[in-house]
Amino acid sequence: MKSLNALVKIAGVALALGTCTVPLRAQQLLKQISPTPSAESSELASTTTHPDEPSLTLRNQKAIESFEPPVNEEYRLGAGDQITLDFPGRIEITGTHTIGPDGMITLNIAGAVHIADLTREEAAKAITEALAKYYNDPNVTVKIDKYSANRVRVIGYVQHPGEIPFEGTPTLLDAIGRAGLISATITANGVTSNVTPAIPETCTIYRGSSTAVQVDLREMLMAGNALADMRLRRNDIVFVPEPKHLFVSVLGQVAKPGSIPLTPDSTLTSVLADAGCCADNGGFNPKIHIIQRSTGKDVVIEYKKLMSIAGQK
């Protein structure tokens, strides 16, 4: 919706729009006046990064895909996970353990063994090696009883920021959904209104201390891109930014000239209706001017064409 940061000027209207339901989005109209990026600028947008921004963007599809863990990636144990060790024929060392904050469990006789960040097979091997000094050919099976370490942290503009536990593989939409979106409050022309929570335009996923990716979440969902619900790894941090409050200015023959807040569902006719379009002294076939401030370009739309079936597409 960034392209909607434009001035909408009404040059007189004759008919009311109160009962009109027109799905023609102003963004579609502004595409006609927005400059077409050159191949050079598009390539630059895909590769240029800034110190304060994540190094990966949606434009680099391969980078996004490499950021997502493989679908069958084996789980690695972490602090807080509860496991059961089964030693056939060795009842004295069979039992349940909770991995400590240091990544250790304590075994009878063998003592402390570090198993955090290991798969079940790797943990079984580490435990077997620790017990080999005291037992002949020890054989152990590691079973995970509770995935307490399998957590993702969601921060930013959500109802319940903090860590969210997952029994299975965490995903982006599930994490954001469980954190809860907030209904934004927008004030325009002295009127305060709540905006229905919408999918964030962007979010950023941080992994470790040196890796991050920015996801154009809304754009990906609109395009049907499966990466919108990409798989996450344990200890990933998802940052949801506060939505930008975008407005258009409506002037001319309307009842309530001034700023109109935009939502993801805003259309040209919904903006006109919110402005109280149209005044009685408008003409029979008025013209609507959409002026883009950044370029000064003016797109002119005849009201009758806007209200036609063809104009609603």
C-alpha positions as CSV (number, residue, x, y, z in Angstrom):
1,M,0.0,0.0,0.0
2,K,3.0,2.3,-0.1
3,S,2.1,3.5,-3.5
4,L,-1.1,4.9,-2.1
5,N,0.8,7.8,-0.5
6,A,-0.9,10.1,-3.0
7,L,-3.3,13.0,-3.2
8,V,-6.8,12.2,-4.3
9,K,-8.6,15.3,-5.6
10,I,-12.2,15.3,-6.5
11,A,-13.2,17.8,-9.2
12,G,-17.0,17.7,-8.5
13,V,-19.3,14.6,-8.4
14,A,-23.0,14.2,-9.0
15,L,-23.9,10.8,-7.6
16,A,-23.5,9.4,-4.1
17,L,-21.2,6.4,-3.5
18,G,-22.8,5.2,-0.3
19,T,-24.3,2.0,-1.8
20,C,-21.4,1.4,-4.2
21,T,-19.2,-1.7,-3.7
22,V,-16.4,-1.3,-6.1
23,P,-13.4,-3.7,-5.8
24,L,-11.2,-1.4,-7.9
25,R,-8.2,-0.6,-5.7
26,A,-6.5,2.7,-5.9
27,Q,-3.2,0.9,-5.9
28,Q,-4.1,-0.6,-9.3
29,L,-4.6,2.9,-10.6
30,L,-1.4,4.2,-9.2
31,K,0.5,1.5,-11.0
32,Q,-0.3,3.5,-14.2
33,I,1.6,6.5,-13.0
34,S,4.4,4.8,-11.0
35,P,7.7,4.8,-12.9
36,T,8.6,1.3,-14.2
37,P,11.9,0.2,-12.6
38,S,14.7,-0.5,-15.0
39,A,16.5,-3.9,-15.1
40,E,19.5,-2.3,-13.5
41,S,17.5,-0.9,-10.6
42,S,15.6,-4.2,-10.1
43,E,18.9,-6.0,-9.8
44,L,20.3,-3.5,-7.4
45,A,17.2,-3.8,-5.2
46,S,17.9,-7.6,-5.0
47,T,21.4,-7.3,-3.9
48,T,21.9,-4.0,-2.0
49,T,21.8,-4.2,1.8
50,H,22.0,-1.6,4.5
51,P,23.6,-2.0,8.0
52,D,20.3,-1.6,9.8
53,E,18.4,-4.0,7.6
54,P,18.4,-7.8,7.4
55,S,20.7,-9.1,4.7
56,L,18.1,-11.3,3.0
57,T,14.9,-10.1,1.3
58,L,12.0,-11.8,-0.5
59,R,13.5,-10.7,-3.9
60,N,16.2,-13.3,-3.3
61,Q,14.0,-16.3,-3.5
62,K,16.9,-18.8,-3.3
63,A,18.1,-17.1,-0.1
64,I,14.7,-17.4,1.5
65,E,14.5,-21.1,0.5
66,S,17.9,-21.8,2.0
67,F,16.9,-20.0,5.2
68,E,14.0,-22.5,5.7
69,P,15.0,-25.7,7.4
70,P,14.5,-29.0,5.4
71,V,11.1,-30.6,5.8
72,N,12.6,-33.7,7.4
73,E,15.2,-32.0,9.5
74,E,15.9,-34.1,12.6
75,Y,15.2,-32.4,15.9
76,R,18.1,-31.5,18.1
77,L,17.8,-31.7,21.8
78,G,17.9,-28.6,24.0
79,A,17.8,-27.4,27.6
80,G,14.5,-28.3,29.3
81,D,13.7,-31.3,27.0
82,Q,12.6,-34.4,28.9
83,I,14.0,-37.7,27.6
84,T,13.8,-41.3,28.6
85,L,16.9,-43.6,28.3
86,D,16.2,-47.2,27.7
87,F,19.1,-49.7,28.3
88,P,17.9,-53.3,27.7
89,G,19.0,-55.4,30.6
90,R,20.3,-52.4,32.6
91,I,17.5,-51.3,34.8
92,E,19.8,-49.4,37.1
93,I,20.6,-46.8,34.4
94,T,17.3,-46.8,32.6
95,G,15.2,-43.7,33.5
96,T,13.9,-40.2,32.7
97,H,16.1,-37.1,32.5
98,T,15.6,-33.4,32.0
99,I,18.4,-31.7,30.1
100,G,19.7,-28.9,32.2
101,P,20.5,-25.2,31.2
102,D,24.1,-26.3,30.7
103,G,23.0,-28.9,28.2
104,M,23.9,-31.8,30.5
105,I,22.2,-34.9,32.0
106,T,23.6,-36.8,34.9
107,L,23.9,-40.6,34.6
108,N,24.4,-43.1,37.4
109,I,28.1,-44.0,37.6
110,A,29.1,-42.2,34.4
111,G,28.2,-38.7,35.7
112,A,27.5,-35.7,33.5
113,V,27.1,-36.0,29.7
114,H,26.5,-33.1,27.3
115,I,23.8,-33.9,24.8
116,A,22.3,-30.5,23.9
117,D,22.2,-29.6,20.2
118,L,22.5,-33.3,19.4
119,T,20.0,-35.5,17.5
120,R,18.7,-38.6,19.3
121,E,21.2,-40.9,17.6
122,E,24.1,-38.5,18.3
123,A,22.9,-38.3,22.0
124,A,22.7,-42.1,22.2
125,K,26.2,-42.3,20.9
126,A,27.6,-39.8,23.4
127,I,25.8,-41.6,26.3
128,T,27.1,-45.0,25.0
129,E,30.7,-43.7,24.9
130,A,30.4,-42.3,28.5
131,L,29.1,-45.7,29.8
132,A,31.6,-47.8,27.8
133,K,34.1,-47.4,30.6
134,Y,31.8,-49.2,33.0
135,Y,29.7,-51.5,30.9
136,N,30.4,-54.0,28.1
137,D,28.7,-53.1,24.9
138,P,26.1,-50.7,26.4
139,N,23.1,-50.1,24.1
140,V,20.8,-47.1,24.6
141,T,17.7,-45.8,23.0
142,V,16.8,-42.1,23.5
143,K,13.1,-41.2,23.5
144,I,11.9,-37.6,23.8
145,D,9.0,-37.2,26.2
146,K,8.5,-33.5,26.1
147,Y,9.9,-30.9,23.7
148,S,10.3,-28.1,26.2
149,A,13.2,-26.5,24.3
150,N,11.3,-26.3,21.0
151,R,10.4,-22.6,21.3
152,V,10.1,-19.6,19.1
153,R,10.1,-16.0,20.4
154,V,7.7,-13.5,18.9
155,I,8.2,-9.8,19.7
156,G,6.9,-6.5,18.4
157,Y,3.4,-5.5,17.6
158,V,1.5,-8.6,18.9
159,Q,-0.8,-9.2,21.8
160,H,1.3,-11.8,23.6
161,P,5.0,-11.2,23.0
162,G,7.3,-13.9,24.3
163,E,8.3,-17.5,23.8
164,I,5.8,-19.9,22.3
165,P,6.4,-23.7,22.7
166,F,5.8,-26.1,19.9
167,E,5.3,-29.9,19.9
168,G,6.0,-30.1,16.2
169,T,7.9,-28.0,13.7
170,P,7.2,-24.3,14.3
171,T,6.0,-22.3,11.3
172,L,5.9,-18.5,10.8
173,L,2.1,-18.0,10.5
174,D,1.5,-20.3,13.4
175,A,3.9,-18.4,15.6
176,I,2.4,-15.0,14.7
177,G,-1.2,-16.3,15.0
178,R,-0.5,-17.7,18.5
179,A,1.1,-14.4,19.5
180,G,-2.0,-12.6,18.4
181,L,-2.4,-9.6,16.2
182,I,-3.4,-6.2,17.5
183,S,-6.2,-4.0,16.2
184,A,-4.7,-0.7,15.2
185,T,-6.3,2.6,16.2
186,I,-6.3,5.4,13.7
187,T,-7.4,8.9,14.2
188,A,-8.3,11.1,11.2
189,N,-10.3,14.3,11.0
190,G,-10.9,14.1,14.8
191,V,-12.5,10.6,14.5
192,T,-10.8,7.6,16.1
193,S,-11.5,4.2,14.7
194,N,-10.2,0.6,15.1
195,V,-8.8,-1.1,12.1
196,T,-9.4,-4.9,11.8
197,P,-6.2,-6.8,12.5
198,A,-4.5,-7.7,9.2
199,I,-1.6,-9.8,8.2
200,P,1.6,-7.8,8.8
201,E,3.1,-6.3,5.6
202,T,6.5,-7.5,6.7
203,C,8.2,-9.3,9.5
204,T,11.8,-10.2,10.3
205,I,13.1,-13.6,11.4
206,Y,16.4,-13.6,13.4
207,R,18.4,-16.7,13.8
208,G,21.4,-16.6,16.0
209,S,23.5,-13.5,16.3
210,S,24.4,-13.0,12.7
211,T,21.6,-14.2,10.4
212,A,18.3,-12.5,9.6
213,V,15.7,-12.5,6.8
214,Q,13.0,-10.0,6.1
215,V,9.8,-11.5,4.7
216,D,7.3,-9.5,2.7
217,L,4.5,-11.6,4.4
218,R,1.4,-10.0,2.9
219,E,2.8,-10.0,-0.6
220,M,3.8,-13.6,-0.3
221,L,0.3,-14.6,0.9
222,M,-1.4,-12.7,-1.9
223,A,0.9,-14.5,-4.4
224,G,0.1,-17.9,-2.8
225,N,3.8,-18.4,-1.9
226,A,4.2,-21.4,0.4
227,L,7.1,-19.7,2.1
228,A,4.7,-17.3,3.8
229,D,4.3,-20.2,6.3
230,M,7.9,-21.2,6.3
231,R,9.3,-23.6,8.8
232,L,11.3,-22.1,11.7
233,R,14.0,-23.5,13.9
234,R,14.1,-23.6,17.7
235,N,15.1,-20.3,19.2
236,D,14.3,-18.2,16.1
237,I,13.0,-14.7,16.9
238,V,10.1,-13.3,14.8
239,F,9.8,-9.5,14.9
240,V,6.4,-8.0,13.9
241,P,6.7,-4.3,13.2
242,E,4.0,-1.8,14.1
243,P,1.8,-1.2,11.0
244,K,2.4,2.0,9.1
245,H,-0.5,4.4,9.3
246,L,-1.0,5.4,5.7
247,F,-3.4,8.2,4.6
248,V,-4.6,9.9,1.5
249,S,-5.8,13.4,1.3
250,V,-9.2,14.0,-0.3
251,L,-10.1,17.5,-1.5
252,G,-12.7,19.1,-3.6
253,Q,-16.5,18.5,-3.8
254,V,-16.8,16.1,-0.8
255,A,-18.6,16.5,2.5
256,K,-15.6,15.7,4.6
257,P,-12.4,16.9,2.9
258,G,-9.2,15.9,4.7
259,S,-7.1,12.8,5.5
260,I,-8.6,9.3,5.1
261,P,-6.7,6.4,6.7
262,L,-5.9,3.4,4.5
263,T,-6.2,-0.2,5.3
264,P,-5.3,-3.3,3.2
265,D,-8.9,-3.4,2.0
266,S,-9.1,0.2,1.0
267,T,-10.4,0.9,-2.5
268,L,-10.7,4.1,-4.5
269,T,-14.5,4.2,-4.0
270,S,-14.3,3.3,-0.3
271,V,-12.0,6.3,0.2
272,L,-14.4,8.5,-1.7
273,A,-17.3,7.2,0.4
274,D,-15.4,7.9,3.6
275,A,-14.9,11.4,2.5
276,G,-18.6,11.9,2.0
277,C,-18.5,12.0,-1.7
278,C,-20.2,13.7,-3.3
279,A,-21.3,17.3,-3.0
280,D,-24.6,18.4,-4.7
281,N,-22.8,21.0,-6.8
282,G,-20.7,18.4,-8.7
283,G,-21.2,17.9,-12.4
284,F,-23.0,15.2,-14.2
285,N,-19.9,13.3,-15.2
286,P,-17.2,14.6,-12.8
287,K,-13.5,13.6,-13.0
288,I,-11.4,12.2,-10.3
289,H,-7.8,13.2,-10.2
290,I,-5.2,10.9,-8.5
291,I,-2.1,12.9,-8.1
292,Q,1.1,11.2,-7.0
293,R,3.1,13.7,-4.9
294,S,6.5,12.1,-5.6
295,T,6.3,12.5,-9.4
296,G,3.5,15.1,-9.8
297,K,1.8,12.8,-12.3
298,D,-2.0,13.0,-12.6
299,V,-4.3,10.1,-13.5
300,V,-7.8,11.3,-14.5
301,I,-10.7,8.9,-14.2
302,E,-14.3,9.7,-15.3
303,Y,-16.8,9.0,-12.5
304,K,-19.2,7.2,-14.9
305,K,-16.4,4.9,-16.0
306,L,-15.4,4.2,-12.4
307,M,-19.0,3.2,-11.6
308,S,-19.3,1.0,-14.7
309,I,-18.8,-2.8,-14.4
310,A,-15.7,-2.6,-16.5
311,G,-14.3,0.1,-14.2
312,Q,-14.9,-2.1,-11.2
313,K,-12.5,-4.8,-12.3
